[in-house]
Amino acid sequence: MQEAHADDGPEREQLRVGPARAATLIRTETFPAVPGQHCRDCTFVSICPAKGAGSVTVQ
Ligand code: SF4
């Protein structure tokens, strides 16, 4: 059991920032490739601009 975070605390701000950023990316249809541990299971590695495949989808 953990204590509730303060309404004006840094934890609440972090919880607000994440969904707000996600909403902005979705509304602007911006989906940047962000490399990380999750790449090891990704099926798009062969066409990923962040993993060295380059701009294979850009004409
Ligand atoms: S390989 Fe590219 S598209 Fe796949 S998870 Fe990693 S950054 Fe995202």
Backbone and ligand atoms as CSV (ligand in chain L), in Angstrom:
chain,resi,resn,atom,element,x,y,z
A,1,MET,N,N,0.856,-1.194,0.000
A,1,MET,CA,C,0.000,0.000,0.000
A,1,MET,C,C,0.886,1.236,0.000
A,2,GLN,N,N,0.590,2.164,-0.861
A,2,GLN,CA,C,1.368,3.391,-0.873
A,2,GLN,C,C,0.463,4.576,-0.563
A,3,GLU,N,N,1.109,5.615,-0.104
A,3,GLU,CA,C,0.377,6.837,0.217
A,3,GLU,C,C,-0.105,7.498,-1.083
A,4,ALA,N,N,-1.226,8.166,-0.993
A,4,ALA,CA,C,-1.708,8.916,-2.149
A,4,ALA,C,C,-0.768,10.082,-2.415
A,5,HIS,N,N,-0.524,10.342,-3.700
A,5,HIS,CA,C,0.338,11.466,-4.047
A,5,HIS,C,C,-0.426,12.769,-3.859
A,6,ALA,N,N,0.311,13.801,-3.518
A,6,ALA,CA,C,-0.293,15.126,-3.368
A,6,ALA,C,C,-0.786,15.616,-4.722
A,7,ASP,N,N,-1.903,16.331,-4.714
A,7,ASP,CA,C,-2.470,16.833,-5.972
A,7,ASP,C,C,-1.508,17.716,-6.750
A,8,ASP,N,N,-0.640,18.417,-6.045
A,8,ASP,CA,C,0.308,19.305,-6.731
A,8,ASP,C,C,1.734,18.759,-6.678
A,9,GLY,N,N,1.869,17.475,-6.396
A,9,GLY,CA,C,3.193,16.874,-6.295
A,9,GLY,C,C,3.768,16.489,-7.648
A,10,PRO,N,N,5.053,16.172,-7.694
A,10,PRO,CA,C,5.714,15.829,-8.954
A,10,PRO,C,C,5.178,14.538,-9.577
A,11,GLU,N,N,4.699,13.625,-8.752
A,11,GLU,CA,C,4.156,12.376,-9.300
A,11,GLU,C,C,2.898,12.642,-10.117
A,12,ARG,N,N,2.042,13.504,-9.620
A,12,ARG,CA,C,0.810,13.844,-10.357
A,12,ARG,C,C,1.148,14.554,-11.664
A,13,GLU,N,N,2.129,15.428,-11.604
A,13,GLU,CA,C,2.531,16.138,-12.810
A,13,GLU,C,C,3.034,15.139,-13.845
A,14,GLN,N,N,3.819,14.170,-13.407
A,14,GLN,CA,C,4.319,13.147,-14.328
A,14,GLN,C,C,3.157,12.371,-14.947
A,15,LEU,N,N,2.145,12.070,-14.166
A,15,LEU,CA,C,0.983,11.353,-14.676
A,15,LEU,C,C,0.177,12.189,-15.667
A,16,ARG,N,N,0.244,13.493,-15.526
A,16,ARG,CA,C,-0.457,14.368,-16.475
A,16,ARG,C,C,0.330,14.532,-17.767
A,17,VAL,N,N,1.635,14.619,-17.667
A,17,VAL,CA,C,2.487,14.885,-18.826
A,17,VAL,C,C,2.437,13.729,-19.824
A,18,GLY,N,N,2.510,12.513,-19.355
A,18,GLY,CA,C,2.541,11.357,-20.250
A,18,GLY,C,C,1.316,11.269,-21.147
A,19,PRO,N,N,0.126,11.231,-20.597
A,19,PRO,CA,C,-1.073,11.168,-21.438
A,19,PRO,C,C,-1.247,12.404,-22.315
A,20,ALA,N,N,-0.842,13.575,-21.828
A,20,ALA,CA,C,-0.956,14.791,-22.640
A,20,ALA,C,C,-0.048,14.693,-23.853
A,21,ARG,N,N,1.158,14.177,-23.671
A,21,ARG,CA,C,2.082,14.010,-24.799
A,21,ARG,C,C,1.517,12.987,-25.781
A,22,ALA,N,N,0.985,11.893,-25.261
A,22,ALA,CA,C,0.413,10.862,-26.134
A,22,ALA,C,C,-0.749,11.443,-26.940
A,23,ALA,N,N,-1.594,12.225,-26.301
A,23,ALA,CA,C,-2.738,12.824,-26.996
A,23,ALA,C,C,-2.268,13.766,-28.096
A,24,THR,N,N,-1.232,14.531,-27.829
A,24,THR,CA,C,-0.689,15.449,-28.838
A,24,THR,C,C,-0.148,14.682,-30.033
A,25,LEU,N,N,0.596,13.617,-29.780
A,25,LEU,CA,C,1.160,12.826,-30.871
A,25,LEU,C,C,0.061,12.197,-31.717
A,26,ILE,N,N,-0.975,11.730,-31.084
A,26,ILE,CA,C,-2.078,11.105,-31.824
A,26,ILE,C,C,-2.831,12.150,-32.636
A,27,ARG,N,N,-3.115,13.294,-32.033
A,27,ARG,CA,C,-3.861,14.340,-32.748
A,27,ARG,C,C,-3.086,14.866,-33.948
A,28,THR,N,N,-1.766,14.942,-33.816
A,28,THR,CA,C,-0.953,15.457,-34.922
A,28,THR,C,C,-0.481,14.336,-35.842
A,29,GLU,N,N,-0.910,13.124,-35.537
A,29,GLU,CA,C,-0.518,11.947,-36.318
A,29,GLU,C,C,0.992,11.883,-36.489
A,30,THR,N,N,1.676,12.108,-35.385
A,30,THR,CA,C,3.126,12.036,-35.338
A,30,THR,C,C,3.506,10.808,-34.526
A,31,PHE,N,N,4.195,9.889,-35.178
A,31,PHE,CA,C,4.537,8.643,-34.499
A,31,PHE,C,C,6.034,8.380,-34.645
A,32,PRO,N,N,6.853,9.077,-33.874
A,32,PRO,CA,C,8.298,8.906,-33.999
A,32,PRO,C,C,8.744,7.531,-33.499
A,33,ALA,N,N,9.756,6.998,-34.166
A,33,ALA,CA,C,10.350,5.738,-33.711
A,33,ALA,C,C,11.242,6.044,-32.520
A,34,VAL,N,N,10.991,5.389,-31.423
A,34,VAL,CA,C,11.758,5.614,-30.202
A,34,VAL,C,C,12.431,4.297,-29.808
A,35,PRO,N,N,13.727,4.154,-30.106
A,35,PRO,CA,C,14.418,2.906,-29.805
A,35,PRO,C,C,14.488,2.630,-28.307
A,36,GLY,N,N,14.495,1.358,-27.995
A,36,GLY,CA,C,14.603,0.951,-26.600
A,36,GLY,C,C,14.613,-0.564,-26.502
A,37,GLN,N,N,14.450,-1.058,-25.315
A,37,GLN,CA,C,14.427,-2.502,-25.079
A,37,GLN,C,C,13.305,-3.182,-25.863
A,38,HIS,N,N,12.231,-2.443,-26.100
A,38,HIS,CA,C,11.086,-3.011,-26.806
A,38,HIS,C,C,11.406,-3.357,-28.257
A,39,CYS,N,N,12.494,-2.834,-28.794
A,39,CYS,CA,C,12.853,-3.098,-30.186
A,39,CYS,C,C,13.157,-4.582,-30.424
A,40,ARG,N,N,13.596,-5.285,-29.409
A,40,ARG,CA,C,13.989,-6.681,-29.616
A,40,ARG,C,C,12.807,-7.545,-30.061
A,41,ASP,N,N,11.597,-7.141,-29.780
A,41,ASP,CA,C,10.416,-7.903,-30.171
A,41,ASP,C,C,9.642,-7.248,-31.312
A,42,CYS,N,N,10.210,-6.208,-31.880
A,42,CYS,CA,C,9.489,-5.451,-32.899
A,42,CYS,C,C,9.588,-6.132,-34.267
A,43,THR,N,N,8.483,-6.193,-34.963
A,43,THR,CA,C,8.467,-6.797,-36.295
A,43,THR,C,C,8.731,-5.775,-37.399
A,44,PHE,N,N,8.963,-4.513,-37.009
A,44,PHE,CA,C,9.201,-3.462,-37.996
A,44,PHE,C,C,10.660,-3.028,-38.057
A,45,VAL,N,N,11.534,-3.766,-37.427
A,45,VAL,CA,C,12.951,-3.393,-37.383
A,45,VAL,C,C,13.524,-3.200,-38.781
A,46,SER,N,N,13.128,-4.038,-39.721
A,46,SER,CA,C,13.706,-3.953,-41.064
A,46,SER,C,C,13.363,-2.653,-41.786
A,47,ILE,N,N,12.343,-1.967,-41.392
A,47,ILE,CA,C,11.994,-0.698,-42.037
A,47,ILE,C,C,12.039,0.475,-41.065
A,48,CYS,N,N,12.613,0.244,-39.891
A,48,CYS,CA,C,12.626,1.288,-38.863
A,48,CYS,C,C,13.714,2.327,-39.141
A,49,PRO,N,N,13.358,3.609,-39.236
A,49,PRO,CA,C,14.359,4.649,-39.472
A,49,PRO,C,C,15.284,4.852,-38.277
A,50,ALA,N,N,14.836,4.489,-37.093
A,50,ALA,CA,C,15.668,4.669,-35.902
A,50,ALA,C,C,16.657,3.532,-35.697
A,51,LYS,N,N,16.469,2.434,-36.410
A,51,LYS,CA,C,17.348,1.280,-36.237
A,51,LYS,C,C,18.252,1.066,-37.438
A,52,GLY,N,N,18.425,2.084,-38.247
A,52,GLY,CA,C,19.405,2.018,-39.308
A,52,GLY,C,C,18.884,1.618,-40.665
A,53,ALA,N,N,17.618,1.321,-40.787
A,53,ALA,CA,C,17.082,0.934,-42.087
A,53,ALA,C,C,16.958,2.140,-43.008
A,54,GLY,N,N,16.997,3.310,-42.439
A,54,GLY,CA,C,16.902,4.512,-43.257
A,54,GLY,C,C,15.483,4.814,-43.663
A,55,SER,N,N,15.361,5.627,-44.665
A,55,SER,CA,C,14.038,6.089,-45.062
A,55,SER,C,C,13.479,5.212,-46.174
A,56,VAL,N,N,13.345,3.938,-45.942
A,56,VAL,CA,C,12.867,3.025,-46.974
A,56,VAL,C,C,11.407,3.260,-47.330
A,57,THR,N,N,10.678,3.955,-46.470
A,57,THR,CA,C,9.275,4.195,-46.755
A,57,THR,C,C,9.037,5.598,-47.313
A,58,VAL,N,N,10.086,6.420,-47.383
A,58,VAL,CA,C,9.952,7.784,-47.896
A,58,VAL,C,C,10.377,7.800,-49.349
A,59,GLN,N,N,9.616,8.480,-50.188
A,59,GLN,CA,C,9.930,8.531,-51.613
A,59,GLN,C,C,10.473,9.892,-51.972
L,1,SF4,S1,S,12.603,-1.098,-34.036
L,1,SF4,FE1,FE,11.910,0.971,-34.498
L,1,SF4,S2,S,9.702,0.780,-34.806
L,1,SF4,FE2,FE,10.404,-1.053,-33.729
L,1,SF4,S3,S,10.123,-0.585,-31.560
L,1,SF4,FE3,FE,12.234,-0.037,-32.091
L,1,SF4,S4,S,12.148,2.133,-32.611
L,1,SF4,FE4,FE,10.050,1.358,-32.656
